[in-house]
Amino acid sequence: MKKDLMRTGKKVVEKNLVMTTGGNISFRRGNVVYIKAKGTSLSSKNKKDYVSIDLKTGKCKGGIPSSEKYMHIACYKVRSDIKAVLHLHPVFSTAVANSKIKPGAVSYELVALLGSEILKAKYKPSGSHELAKEISRLIKKANAVLMPNHGLVVVGKTLKEGLKRALAVERACQTLIFSRLLGLFNFLPKKEAKRIISLYRK
């Protein structure tokens, strides 16, 4: 499992979704969450850079977890169907999060991979209980949340699915920004977006 986390972390860095020690990813097995340790890079090849947290007691083993542990735990507590949470700092996603643009169904690709809307959170301090509460409120309804002045959170049934969703959101935000530069932009009709989601949920 830690090897899967390290492989995913390496891909996150290779895809330029974070820089230096930014971002954090986690995976849940039963009532235990494995998450990146505080101050470490997602490109780390050391298993010790992932620590465990007991969801029931909140006790940590193996080191000090990421400062965003509250947000990860909150996501797992409101979504029993997910096993992976990825919090990243992609450039285009953060740009859209910082803007007044409301993200929507940019493409068939986005809707098929994400399986939900992209929601935008209110700004809350990083690493805070307030941020955890805000993100968990939105994650109940969506698989991706943009965070103003911060980044992106995506969830999935696997780390692989989470990474695909993060890449889909980043690409969609890039497309949205470029399209807006060219003029007015139309999202997919809501009826069509719902149809696509229903197809890929089967």
N, C-alpha and C positions, 0 to 999 in steps of 0.2 A: 504493500500500500504506500509506504513512504517512497518507494522507487517510482511509483506512478505520480506522486506529488512532485518529485524532483524532475521527472520527464516533462510534466506539464509546466512546471516553473521555467525550465530551460526554453520551452517553446514560446512561452509568454515573453521572455526576454528577447528571443530571436525575432519575434514579430513586432518588437518595439512597442509593446503595450505597457511597459513600465521602464523606469530608469533607476540606476543605483540600487538602493534598498527599498524602493517604493513598491506598493502593492502587497497583497497577501492572498493566499489560497488555502482552502481547507477541504477535508473530506470526512464524512461521518460514517462510522461503523457502529451500529447499535446505539448505545448511549455515550460513545466516546468520539470526540472530534479531534482530528489531527490537523494542526495548523502551523504555518510558518512561525519561527521564533522571532522575537523582537530584534530589529537591527540587522537582520541577515538578508542576503540577496536571493531572489528566486532562481538565480543561476547556480546556486550552491549544489554541490555534489555530496554533501555531508548529511547523513540521515539524522544526525544530532540537531540539525537546524529545523527540525519539525518536532513539535511537542504535543502532548495530549491534554485534553480537557474533558473532564467528566460532566456531561450535560446536566445530570441530576444534582451534583454537589458543587460544581464549579471549580473543583480542585484540579490543579495542573501538575503534570509530571514531565520531567526531562528538560526543564528550563523555563524561561519567561516567554509567554506567547505574544504574538503581535498585539499592538495597542488596539487593533480593531476587533479583538476577540468578542466584545459585546455584540457587535453587529453580526458576526458569523453565527454566534449562539442564538441570537434572536431570530435569524432567518430559519435555522433548523427547527426552532420551537414552533414556528407558525406554519411550516411546510413539512409534513411528514413524508412527502413524496420525493424530496430532494436529498441528495447525498454529497453534493459539491457546491461550494460557494467561492466565486472568484471576484476579488475586489482589485481593480486595475486602474491605471492612470493613462488611458489612451488619449492622444492629442485631439483628434476630431470629436470624439465622444465628449471630452471635457469642454471643448469649444461650444458645442451645441448645448451642453448643460449650463454654460455660463450665459447663453443668449436668451432672448425672449421667444425663440422659435420653439413651437410645440412639436416634438418628434412624432412621426406617424409611420404608416405602412409605405415605406419608400419603394420597395420592390417585392416581387414574388419570393425571391431568395431570402430576404429578411424574414418575412412572415412564416415561411416554411421551416426555417431553422430555429426561429425564436419561439413560435407557437403562442405569442401573446403580444400585447402592446409594449411599447417602451414608455415607462413613466418617468417623470422628473420629480426629484425630491426637493424639499425646502432645505436651505443651508442650515447645517448643524455642525458644531465643532467636531473635528476628527477625533476618533477614539472615545467619544462620549456616549453615555447612556441615552442621551437625547437623539443622537444620530442612529443608534441601534433601534430605537423606538420608531423613528421616522422611516427607516428603510424596511423594517419588518412589516410596517403598516402597508407599504406599497408592494412588497414581495408577495403578500397574500394574493394579489391580483395580477402580478406580472412576473416574467422571468428575467427582466432587465430593468434597472433603475439608473438614471443619470443623476450624478451628484454635483451640484454647482461648486465651482472652485475646488473640485476634488477629483472626480473621476467617474467610474462605472462599477456597478455590481451586477453580476449575472449568477444565476443558479441553474443546476441541472441534476439529472439522475446519475450522471457520471462526470468525471473531470473532463473527459473528451468532449462530451456534449456541452459542458460549460465553456470550454475554450472555443468551440465552434460558434456558440452564441455570442461570445465576446467579439470575435472576429467579424461576425455578421453585423453586429451593432456598430462597430467602428467603421466598417465599409459603408453602411447605410448613412452614418453621420457625415462621412466624407462626401458621399453622393449628394446628400441634402445640401451641404455647404456649397459645392460646385454648382448645383442646379440653381440655387438661390442667386449665385453670382451671374448666372445667365438670364435670369428673369423669374417670372412666376413659376411655381412648381405645384403639380397635382399629386396627391397621395392616391394609393389604390382606394377604390370605394370600400366602405366598411363592410358591405355585404360580400364583396369579393374576398376581402381579407379573412372574414369569418369562414368562408367556404374553403380557403386554402388551409387554414388552421385545422378544420375538421378533417380534411383529407390526410394530413400528416399526423394526426393523433390516433389514427386507426392502426 
